[in-house]
Amino acid sequence: MIEVQQLTKRYGPFTAVDGVSFNVGKGEILGFLGPNGAGKTTTMRILTGYMPPTEGRARVAGFDLQEQPVEAKLRIGYLPETPPLYPDMTVREYLRFVARIKGVPAAEQAARVAAVMQRTHVADMAHRHCGKLSKGYRQRVGLAQALIHNPDVLVLDEPTAGLDPKQIIETRELIRSLGGDHTIVLSTHILPEVAQTCQRVVIINKGRVVAEDTPENLTARLQGAASVYVEVDAQGADAQAVLAAVPGVTSVTVSAQHGAATGFEVQSERGMDVRRSVAQAVVGAGLGLVELRPTRMSLEEIFLQLTTTDTPSEEVARA
Ligand SMILES: Nc1ncnc2c1ncn2[C@@H]1O[C@H](COP(=O)(O)OP(=O)(O)OP(=O)(O)O)[C@@H](O)[C@H]1O
């Protein structure tokens, strides 16, 4: 549904977006994750036809944003970081106005406005002036205007920025509920947001894509089973020595004590899954195996590793 190929945007001598490529399948929710200044907003603006790229191309629903901008834009709903509301219009007036300029047929406008107000839970604010709305409602009305022409694709730039925790949960639920019917690209610098809302994540830093995968796979790919937590009932035996003798294990450290059971953090050579041999060794030595699980990096740790590493980030991500 969305194809982005080698997008580059230069502001004078400064390269804000540098050869970014990604695809988004129909009905998918893609998280576009990066720190402030990474190039997210610039990419969103190119993707929505608000700004031309210096190089590269973007297609939405098969339409090239530069060659067929009208057809492409008809299929896109865009929620910029600051929703473009008119303070003196009521919510209903504003949505009617947006429906008109987005080309919704006159006979369908009232029904469309009612439907999106329902969907985004703003119907109770229909007669409130946009300028008098709370931040949470402003964001929802922003989402309503993006949805008004029932676009295939929704591009949401930092949709939960500035919301309180309750509003954040509601907005994420709303976005999740829109996936499937709509293809969604959501930009954010909030790591748990992608894990909770998106099926796939593109991580961008300094204008470049440093990783792309599902939140689960990204964690697994970086860490694999390189670290496992093993808890054993170690009465009368040197559990640490048993674990250290397992082929591939590089270090064993005590990390917890629960009564008679001791928890160990077992590191292994990269790419080696030692879980089976650890289990066999523990049981073979007559120790009780209480728990065995891989310890994975949080998305936060991955992000830090990808963006602060000395090695070129792509190598880290693809290793
Ligand atoms: N019009 C512009 N002229 C010059 N530089 C710009 C312009 N717009 C953005 N930049 C620079 O390009 C880089 C990427 O900006 P962009 O807004 O795309 O990042 P972002 O990832 O969306 O960050 P944020 O979350 O802070 O909005 C930044 O260093 C920014 O200062």
The ligand as a MOL file (V3000), in Angstrom:
LIG
                    3D

  0  0  0     0  0            999 V3000
M  V30 BEGIN CTAB
M  V30 COUNTS 31 33 0 0 0
M  V30 BEGIN ATOM
M  V30 1 N 12.8090 23.4540 6.9560 0
M  V30 2 C 13.9590 23.0330 7.4890 0
M  V30 3 N 15.1270 23.6410 7.2140 0
M  V30 4 C 16.2980 23.2020 7.7190 0
M  V30 5 N 16.4150 22.1180 8.5330 0
M  V30 6 C 15.2800 21.4710 8.8470 0
M  V30 7 C 14.0040 21.8900 8.3500 0
M  V30 8 N 13.0680 21.0300 8.8190 0
M  V30 9 C 13.7260 20.1340 9.5870 0
M  V30 10 N 15.0580 20.4000 9.5920 0
M  V30 11 C 16.0830 19.6090 10.2850 0
M  V30 12 O 16.0430 18.2920 9.7760 0
M  V30 13 C 16.2290 17.3400 10.8240 0
M  V30 14 C 15.0520 16.3790 10.8480 0
M  V30 15 O 13.8820 17.0800 11.2640 0
M  V30 16 P 12.4760 16.3840 11.4740 0
M  V30 17 O 11.5060 17.4150 11.9450 0
M  V30 18 O 12.1340 15.6180 10.2660 0
M  V30 19 O 12.8140 15.3710 12.6450 0
M  V30 20 P 11.8500 14.5500 13.5930 0
M  V30 21 O 12.4190 13.1870 13.6460 0
M  V30 22 O 10.4500 14.6900 13.1720 0
M  V30 23 O 12.0730 15.2350 14.9680 0
M  V30 24 P 10.9970 15.8200 16.0060 0
M  V30 25 O 10.4540 14.6300 16.7150 0
M  V30 26 O 11.8570 16.6900 16.8730 0
M  V30 27 O 9.9720 16.5770 15.2090 0
M  V30 28 C 16.3880 18.1370 12.0970 0
M  V30 29 O 17.7600 18.2420 12.3820 0
M  V30 30 C 15.8010 19.4810 11.7730 0
M  V30 31 O 16.4550 20.5020 12.4940 0
M  V30 END ATOM
M  V30 BEGIN BOND
M  V30 1 1 1 2
M  V30 2 1 2 3
M  V30 3 2 2 7
M  V30 4 2 3 4
M  V30 5 1 4 5
M  V30 6 2 5 6
M  V30 7 1 6 7
M  V30 8 1 6 10
M  V30 9 1 7 8
M  V30 10 2 8 9
M  V30 11 1 9 10
M  V30 12 1 10 11
M  V30 13 1 11 12
M  V30 14 1 11 30
M  V30 15 1 12 13
M  V30 16 1 13 14
M  V30 17 1 13 28
M  V30 18 1 14 15
M  V30 19 1 15 16
M  V30 20 2 16 17
M  V30 21 1 16 18
M  V30 22 1 16 19
M  V30 23 1 19 20
M  V30 24 2 20 21
M  V30 25 1 20 22
M  V30 26 1 20 23
M  V30 27 1 23 24
M  V30 28 2 24 25
M  V30 29 1 24 26
M  V30 30 1 24 27
M  V30 31 1 28 29
M  V30 32 1 28 30
M  V30 33 1 30 31
M  V30 END BOND
M  V30 END CTAB
M  END
